Amino acid sequence: MRIALFITCLADAMFPDVGRATTTLLRRLGHEVVFDADQVCCGQMHVNTGYQAEALPMVERFADLYAEADLVVAPSGSCVGSVRHQHPLVADRFGSRSLQRQTRKAAEHTYELSELLVDVLGVTDVGAHFPHRVTYHPTCHSLRMLRVGDKPLQLLRAVDAIDLVELPGADQCCGFGGTFAVKNADTSTAMLVDKMRAVLDTGAEFCTAGDSSCLMHIGGGLSRARAGARTIHLAQILASTAEDPFQPDVAPGSVTADAPVVAAPRRSGGVA
């Protein structure tokens, strides 16, 4: 299948290996991955902080690029949640009838990675190999907004050689919440401490999740505490194989992949 990769701001600016791993994984499963360089932020941060009208150009851009796509995948539950729930809201309040139709059309075929794999592509065993002790943190948007359920766990349970352990209090927020972590730093830090304690109680080498934002928050705390445990995105585990294993700061396939991501044709302008 032809799958458009919506990379997300964090993956683009701070965690590019997550995008590379997503691409490597989908290629290995036999699909074509396209990347449109005209993509911008989904606008979630703007909407979450009350700037709905200011998010309109980003909603227009997403609809312009992806309304006619076959499938769109993002390695982020929060960004996909924004596309499905916030984009129609912004379009209804500030956009044209055309934009309202286009945002809903784009949202219908935009998926978080585990949703795409399990529900659309129909796979749980992706041929991954990851011989490490791992615990899984279900992020709030994926759990409560997208309701991905145990799809990430289905994928992790099928990974060869993994030692998957349950995270105590898994459904409790890690305390990030975007600007919440800045505006309510003390509360955010207290929640982070609880999450870090739960991760460390499992004895896991890695804590994984489907959102780089939460992993950045948890990983930052673990790093500052020199706790030993690390964070890793779900895509990086699933992209790892015995022949091309995960290496710190190098996404599986990012060096050895012999074909670049196919660049989609550039488009200009929003939806009128």
C-alpha positions in Angstrom: 0.0 0.0 0.0 1.0 3.6 -0.5 1.3 5.2 3.0 1.9 8.9 3.7 4.1 9.6 6.7 3.1 12.5 8.9 6.3 12.9 10.9 5.1 15.2 13.7 7.1 18.2 15.1 9.0 16.3 17.8 10.1 13.6 15.4 11.2 16.1 12.9 13.1 18.4 15.2 14.3 16.1 18.0 13.7 12.4 17.3 14.2 11.8 13.6 15.1 8.1 14.3 11.4 7.5 15.1 10.5 8.6 11.6 13.3 6.5 10.1 12.2 3.5 12.1 8.5 3.9 11.1 9.7 4.0 7.4 12.0 1.0 7.8 9.2 -1.0 9.4 6.6 -0.3 6.8 9.0 -0.9 3.9 9.9 -4.2 5.4 6.2 -5.1 5.4 6.1 -4.4 1.7 4.6 -0.9 1.6 5.6 2.3 -0.1 6.2 5.2 2.2 5.8 8.8 0.9 6.8 12.0 2.7 5.5 15.4 1.7 8.0 18.1 2.7 5.3 20.7 2.7 3.7 19.3 5.9 3.6 21.4 9.0 2.5 21.1 12.7 -0.9 19.6 13.2 -1.9 22.6 15.4 -2.5 20.6 18.5 -0.5 22.9 20.7 -2.4 25.9 19.5 -5.8 24.4 20.0 -4.9 23.0 23.5 -3.9 26.5 24.7 -7.0 28.2 23.3 -5.6 29.5 20.0 -8.2 27.8 17.7 -8.4 30.4 15.0 -4.6 30.5 14.8 -4.6 26.7 14.1 -6.7 27.1 11.0 -3.8 27.4 8.5 -2.3 24.2 9.9 -5.6 22.4 9.6 -6.0 23.7 6.0 -2.5 22.5 5.2 -3.1 19.0 6.5 -6.4 18.7 4.6 -4.8 20.0 1.5 -2.0 17.4 1.6 -3.8 14.4 2.9 -7.5 14.4 2.0 -6.8 12.5 -1.1 -4.1 10.2 0.4 -4.7 6.4 0.5 -3.5 6.1 4.1 -1.7 8.5 6.5 0.3 7.3 9.5 1.9 9.2 12.4 4.1 7.8 15.2 2.0 9.8 17.7 -1.3 9.2 19.3 -1.7 12.8 20.3 -1.2 14.2 16.8 -3.6 11.7 15.3 -6.0 12.5 18.0 -5.7 16.2 17.0 -6.4 15.3 13.4 -9.5 13.3 14.2 -11.0 15.4 16.9 -9.6 19.0 16.8 -9.4 19.5 13.0 -13.1 19.1 12.4 -13.8 21.4 15.4 -11.5 24.1 14.0 -12.9 23.7 10.5 -16.5 23.9 11.8 -15.8 27.1 13.7 -13.5 29.0 11.3 -13.4 27.2 8.0 -15.3 26.9 4.8 -17.8 24.1 3.9 -15.1 22.7 1.7 -12.6 22.6 4.5 -15.1 20.9 6.8 -15.5 18.1 4.2 -11.8 17.8 3.6 -10.8 17.6 7.3 -13.2 14.8 7.9 -12.0 13.0 4.7 -8.4 13.2 5.8 -9.2 12.1 9.4 -10.9 9.0 8.1 -7.7 7.5 6.8 -5.2 8.9 9.3 -3.9 6.4 11.8 -1.6 6.0 14.8 1.1 3.4 14.0 -0.3 0.5 16.1 -3.8 1.2 14.7 -2.5 1.1 11.1 -0.6 -2.2 11.7 -3.2 -4.1 13.6 -6.5 -2.7 12.3 -5.7 -1.8 8.7 -2.7 -3.9 7.6 -3.9 -6.8 9.8 -0.5 -7.8 11.3 0.8 -8.2 14.9 4.0 -10.1 14.2 6.1 -7.7 12.2 9.3 -9.8 12.3 10.9 -7.8 15.1 13.7 -9.0 17.4 14.5 -7.1 20.6 16.3 -9.1 23.3 15.6 -6.6 26.2 13.4 -6.2 29.2 10.7 -3.7 28.2 7.7 -2.1 29.9 4.9 -0.2 28.0 3.4 3.1 29.0 0.0 3.8 27.3 -0.1 7.5 26.6 -3.2 9.5 27.5 -4.3 10.5 24.0 -3.8 7.0 22.6 -5.6 5.4 25.5 -8.4 7.9 26.1 -8.9 9.7 22.8 -8.0 7.2 20.2 -8.8 4.1 22.3 -6.1 2.0 20.8 -6.5 -0.5 23.7 -4.0 -3.3 23.7 -2.9 -2.9 20.1 0.6 -1.8 21.0 0.8 -4.7 23.5 -0.3 -7.2 20.8 2.6 -6.0 18.7 5.1 -6.1 21.5 4.1 -9.6 22.6 4.9 -10.9 19.1 8.4 -9.4 19.2 11.1 -12.2 19.2 13.2 -12.4 22.4 11.6 -9.5 24.2 11.0 -9.7 28.0 7.8 -7.7 28.3 6.8 -6.7 31.8 3.6 -5.0 33.0 3.9 -1.4 34.2 2.3 -0.7 37.5 -0.3 2.1 37.3 0.1 2.0 33.5 -3.0 4.1 32.8 -1.8 7.0 35.0 -0.5 10.1 33.1 3.2 10.7 33.1 2.7 14.4 33.8 3.7 15.8 30.4 0.6 17.1 28.8 2.3 19.6 26.5 2.3 23.1 27.9 0.9 21.6 31.2 4.4 20.6 32.1 5.5 24.2 31.8 2.5 25.9 33.3 2.2 23.4 36.2 5.7 22.3 36.6 5.5 21.2 40.2 2.4 19.0 39.6 4.0 17.7 36.4 7.2 16.7 38.2 5.3 15.0 40.9 3.4 12.9 38.4 6.7 12.2 36.6 8.3 10.9 39.8 5.4 8.5 40.2 5.8 7.2 36.7 9.6 6.9 37.0 9.2 4.9 40.2 6.8 2.5 38.4 9.2 2.1 35.5 12.1 1.4 37.8 10.1 -1.1 39.9 9.7 -3.3 36.8 13.5 -3.6 36.4 13.0 -2.8 32.7 15.9 -1.7 30.5 13.5 0.3 28.3 10.2 2.0 28.7 8.3 2.3 25.4 5.3 4.2 24.2 3.7 5.5 21.0 4.4 9.2 21.6 7.8 10.9 21.6 6.5 13.7 23.8 5.7 11.4 26.8 9.0 9.5 26.2 10.9 12.8 26.2 9.4 13.6 29.6 9.9 10.2 31.1 13.3 9.8 29.5 14.5 13.2 30.7 13.6 12.3 34.3 15.3 8.9 34.1 18.4 10.5 32.5 18.7 13.2 35.2 18.3 10.6 37.9 20.9 8.4 36.2 18.5 5.6 36.7 19.8 3.3 34.0 16.5 2.7 32.3 15.9 4.3 28.9 13.0 5.2 26.7 12.4 4.0 23.2 9.6 4.6 20.8 7.4 1.6 19.8 8.4 2.1 16.2 12.1 1.6 17.0 11.4 -1.8 18.7 9.2 -2.9 15.9 11.8 -1.9 13.3 14.6 -3.8 15.1 15.5 -7.2 13.7 18.2 -9.8 14.4 20.0 -8.8 11.2 19.6 -5.1 11.8 19.2 -4.6 15.6 18.4 -1.4 17.4 21.5 0.7 18.3 21.5 3.7 20.6 20.8 6.9 18.5 20.7 4.9 15.3 17.3 3.7 14.0 17.3 0.2 12.5 17.5 0.5 8.8 18.6 4.1 8.8 22.1 3.3 7.6 21.5 0.1 5.6 18.2 1.0 3.9 19.0 1.1 0.2 16.1 3.3 -0.9 15.1 6.7 0.2 11.6 7.6 1.3 9.6 8.5 -1.8 9.0 12.3 -1.9 5.4 13.2 -2.6 4.8 16.0 -5.1 4.8 19.4 -3.5 1.5 21.3 -3.3 0.8 24.8 -2.4 -2.1 26.7 -0.8 -4.8 25.7 1.6 -8.4 24.5 1.1 -10.6 27.4 -0.1 
